[in-house]
């Protein structure tokens, strides 16, 4: 009978010298890391210094971004605020214009009915006309102190020569003042309800290019307008 003999030495794995070198390097690296870790713990420092430096930088960038967004929002808010204020002002002015048109009434009297050419004196006939006008105004506004009465004098553009007044502007103002005085003296209206203004030839209703047009421009306008309330704000001046 034959015996099967197995050579165990032939089956043994032969160790490669390179593997032995790698094992030695791994062992040395492990020991080195252990020593570094121990030294770090002893000195109270961290081996992750790189990450500790990067974290504050990231926080700084985040903070800068927050400030940028904040100032951007503030800028947009200021712009929006200005737009809103502008729109509110426009709406307010539109309402004022509407109120002015609704509340104001104008009585126009041709100049030749009240005054002679180049003069500002009231004759008997012109006083009768003004008395009737004053009564009509009182019937409309009653005793409401919120109503204001403005007398405006207007002339044509023909220069005054050798007259009492040096300009049409002075003449128109004198005529307006004379009517205001008539209303006060005869107790039609209190002084705080009356105003006088003279515009001369500078606010014509038609061009001063024909005798007929110049006649139209020689006039007195009595404007009635009402305050917002009897205590304070009034409507803006006419321009």
C-alpha positions in Angstrom: 0.0 0.0 0.0 1.3 3.4 -1.0 1.3 6.2 1.4 0.4 9.7 0.4 3.0 12.1 1.9 2.2 15.8 1.9 5.1 18.2 2.2 3.9 20.8 4.6 6.9 22.9 4.1 6.1 23.3 0.4 2.6 24.5 1.4 3.9 27.2 3.7 3.5 30.7 2.4 6.7 32.5 1.7 6.8 36.0 3.3 7.6 38.8 0.8 10.3 41.1 2.1 8.3 44.1 0.8 5.4 43.2 3.0 7.7 43.1 6.0 8.8 46.7 5.1 5.2 48.0 4.8 4.4 46.4 8.2 7.3 48.2 9.8 6.3 51.6 8.2 2.7 51.2 9.5 3.9 50.5 12.9 6.2 53.5 12.9 3.4 55.8 11.6 1.0 54.5 14.3 3.6 55.2 17.0 4.2 58.7 15.6 0.5 59.6 15.6 0.2 58.3 19.1 3.1 60.5 20.2 1.7 63.6 18.5 -1.8 63.0 20.0 -0.3 62.6 23.5 1.8 65.8 23.0 -1.2 67.7 21.8 -3.2 66.7 24.8 -0.4 67.6 27.1 0.1 71.1 25.6 -3.7 71.8 25.4 -3.7 72.3 21.7 -5.7 70.7 18.9 -4.4 68.7 16.0 -7.2 70.2 13.9 -5.8 73.7 13.7 -6.8 74.1 10.0 -10.5 73.7 10.7 -10.3 76.1 13.7 -8.9 78.8 11.4 -11.5 78.2 8.7 -14.5 78.5 11.0 -14.1 82.2 11.9 -13.6 83.1 8.2 -16.9 81.4 7.3 -18.6 83.4 10.2 -17.1 86.6 8.9 -18.4 86.0 5.4 -21.8 85.2 6.7 -21.8 88.4 8.8 -20.8 90.5 5.8 -23.6 88.9 3.8 -26.1 89.8 6.5 -25.0 93.4 6.5 -25.2 93.6 2.7 -28.8 92.2 2.8 -29.7 94.6 5.6 -28.4 97.7 3.8 -30.1 96.6 0.6 -33.4 96.3 2.4 -33.0 99.8 4.0 -32.2 101.3 0.6 -35.3 99.8 -1.0 -37.4 100.9 2.0 -36.2 104.5 1.6 -37.0 104.4 -2.1 -40.4 103.0 -1.4 -41.0 105.7 1.3 -40.1 108.5 -1.1 -42.5 107.0 -3.8 -45.3 106.8 -1.3 -44.7 110.4 -0.1 -44.7 111.6 -3.6 -47.9 109.8 -4.4 -49.6 111.1 -1.3 -48.6 114.7 -2.2 -49.9 114.3 -5.7 -53.2 112.9 -4.4 -53.4 115.8 -1.9 -52.8 118.4 -4.6 -55.4 116.8 -6.9 -57.9 117.0 -4.1 -57.1 120.6 -3.4 -57.6 121.5 -7.1 -60.9 119.7 -7.1 -62.0 121.6 -3.9 -60.9 124.9 -5.3 -62.9 124.4 -8.5 -66.0 123.3 -6.5 -65.8 126.0 -3.8 -64.8 129.0 -5.9 -67.3 131.2 -7.7 -66.4 134.2 -9.8 -68.5 137.3 -10.4 -67.2 139.4 -13.3 -68.2 143.1 -13.7 -67.1 145.0 -16.8 -64.8 147.9 -15.9 -66.8 150.6 -17.6 -69.8 149.9 -15.4 -67.9 150.7 -12.2 -65.1 153.2 -13.2 -64.3 155.9 -15.7 -61.2 155.4 -17.8 -57.9 155.8 -15.8 -59.8 156.4 -12.5 -60.6 154.4 -9.4 -63.5 156.5 -8.0 -67.0 155.1 -7.5 -69.9 157.1 -8.8 -73.5 156.8 -7.7 -74.4 154.2 -10.3 -71.4 152.0 -9.6 -72.3 152.0 -5.9 -75.8 150.8 -6.7 -74.3 148.0 -8.7 -71.9 147.0 -5.9 -74.8 147.1 -3.3 -76.8 144.6 -5.4 -73.7 142.4 -5.8 -73.0 142.5 -2.1 -76.6 141.5 -1.3 -76.4 138.5 -3.7 -73.2 137.4 -2.1 -74.7 137.6 1.4 -77.6 135.6 0.3 -75.2 132.9 -0.8 -72.7 132.7 2.0 -74.8 134.0 4.8 -72.8 134.7 8.0 -70.4 131.8 7.5 -66.9 133.2 8.4 -65.2 130.4 6.4 -66.1 132.2 3.2 -63.5 134.6 1.7 -64.1 137.4 -0.8 -61.3 138.5 -3.0 -61.6 141.6 -5.2 -59.3 141.5 -8.3 -58.7 144.5 -10.6 -57.7 144.0 -14.3 -56.9 146.5 -17.0 -56.0 146.4 -20.7 -52.4 147.0 -21.9 -52.9 150.6 -23.0 -50.3 152.7 -21.0 -51.6 155.5 -18.7 -50.5 158.9 -19.7 -50.7 162.0 -17.5 -52.9 160.2 -15.0 -53.1 159.9 -11.2 -51.6 156.4 -11.4 -48.2 155.6 -13.0 -49.1 152.2 -14.2 -52.1 149.9 -14.9 -50.9 147.8 -12.0 -51.4 150.7 -9.6 -54.7 151.5 -11.2 -56.1 148.0 -10.9 -55.0 147.7 -7.3 -56.6 151.1 -6.4 -59.9 149.9 -7.9 -59.8 146.7 -6.0 -59.1 148.6 -2.7 -61.9 151.0 -3.4 -64.4 148.2 -3.7 -63.1 146.5 -0.5 -63.5 149.8 1.3 -67.1 150.2 0.0 -68.0 146.8 1.4 -66.5 147.5 4.8 -67.9 151.0 5.2 -71.4 149.8 4.4 -71.0 146.8 6.7 -71.6 144.2 4.1 -68.7 142.1 5.1 -66.1 142.1 7.9 -62.5 143.0 7.1 -61.2 139.5 7.8 -63.3 138.2 4.9 -62.0 140.6 2.3 -58.9 140.8 0.1 -57.8 143.1 -2.6 -55.5 142.4 -5.5 -54.5 144.2 -8.7 -53.1 142.5 -11.7 -52.9 145.3 -14.3 -52.8 144.0 -17.8 -50.9 140.8 -16.9 -53.9 138.4 -16.6 -56.0 139.1 -19.8 -58.8 136.7 -20.6 -58.3 137.5 -24.4 -55.4 139.0 -26.3 -55.2 142.8 -26.2 -55.0 143.1 -29.9 -58.4 144.7 -30.7 -60.5 147.4 -29.0 -63.2 144.8 -28.3 -60.7 142.5 -26.6 -59.2 145.3 -24.6 -62.7 146.1 -23.4 -63.2 142.5 -22.2 -60.0 142.6 -20.3 -60.9 145.8 -18.4 -62.9 144.1 -15.6 -63.3 143.5 -11.9 -63.6 139.9 -10.6 -65.1 139.1 -7.3 -64.0 135.6 -6.3 -65.8 133.7 -3.5 -63.9 130.8 -2.0 -64.2 128.8 1.2 -61.7 127.7 3.8 -61.3 124.0 4.7 -62.6 125.0 8.1 -63.3 128.2 9.9 -60.2 127.9 12.2 -57.2 127.2 10.1 -56.1 126.1 6.7 -57.4 127.9 3.6 -57.3 127.0 0.0 -54.1 128.0 -1.8 -53.8 131.4 -3.6 -54.9 131.6 -7.2 -52.1 131.9 -9.7 
